[in-house]
Amino acid sequence: MIPQNRQTLLFILSCLTALITGVVAFVGIIQPNIYLRFVPQRLLPGVISQDIISLVASLGLLVCLVATKRGANRAWVIC
């Protein structure tokens, strides 16, 4: 079990990570042209698929964070 004083910090950092990742991935999916300065056109489908996976992972992390707040100690392994 994670000590109580560490749980708060871990929860805050995990929330920030999930939110930032979700927002950046969502923007990348909605406006894929932002990558054209950095990635060749032929690699753009791979970048979009990476954004989709990142968005799903950030949503999964948020679900685990809600579970930890409700008392599911097993969810700390993912957070």
Secondary structure, 3 states (H helix, E strand, C coil): CCCHHHHHHHHHHHHHHHHHHHHHHHHHHHCHHHHCCCCCHHHHHHHHHHHHHHHHHHHHHHHHHHHHHCCCHHHHHCC
